[in-house]
């Protein structure tokens, strides 16, 4: 692959990436307003992950420290996603 082909590939990928970023920035809206938290997929994935982590910890499938880390990370990600969705 010569230099010209690499440059063309770079700009093609950059254009595609920019289009994906624009799509990702669109808010999920319902009747012109952001969905309530409990109606989002992110919320239910967070709840399910928390429940699985707690049950796994109680049944000694995963160590308590690992369960705490999983729960903290997932809840933190959910908080960031909701903040991003709600900002105007």
N, C-alpha and C positions, 0 to 999 in steps of 0.2 A: 504494500500500500504506500503510494508516494505521498508527499506533503500536501499536494492539492486535494487528493482524495480524503485525507485526514481532516483538512479544514472544512470540506463540504460535509463530511460526517458530523463534525463538531457542531456546525450551525444547524444541521437538520435535527440533531438530538436536542440542541438548545431550544429550538422552536417548539418541538414536541413537549419538552419539559415545561416551558412557559405556558403552553396551553393547558397542561395538566394542573399547574399551579392555579390558573384562573378558575378552573372547574372546582378545585378543592376549596377555594375561598368563598364560593357561593354558600350562603346560609341555608340551612334547612328551615323552610318556613311553612306555616300552616295558617291559611287565611290571613296572610300578611304579617304574621307574628311568629317568633321563634317558638318551637314546640316546648311544652313543659318537660322538665327533666325526666319524669317517670314514663313519658311516652317515647323515649329515645332508645335506640339499640344500645348505645354506649352505657346507659344506666343499667339496663338488664344484664349486659355482659359483666359489668362491675359487680352487681349483686351476685350473679352466678359464680364468678371467680372468688369472691369473698366467702361464699357458702362452701364451695369446694375446698378452699384453703383451710377453713376452720374445721370442717369435717375430717379432712386429711390429717390435720394436726391432732385432733382428738382421738383418732384411730391409730396414731403413731405411724402413719404412712409417710408424712414429711415432718421434719424437725420444727419445733415452734418458732425458732428464729427465721427459718425460711418462709414459713407461713406469714409471719409478721412483715417480712420484706416484700413478699408478693402482694399482700393487702395494701401496704403503704404505697408501693409503686403504682398499682392499678388505680387506687383512689386518687393519687396525685395526677395521673394521666387524665382521669375523668374530670377532675377539677379544671385542668388546663383546657380540655376540649369544650367544656360548658362555657368557660370564660370566653373562649374564642367565638363560640356560636352566639353568645349573647351580646358581644360588643357591637356597637352600632357603627 
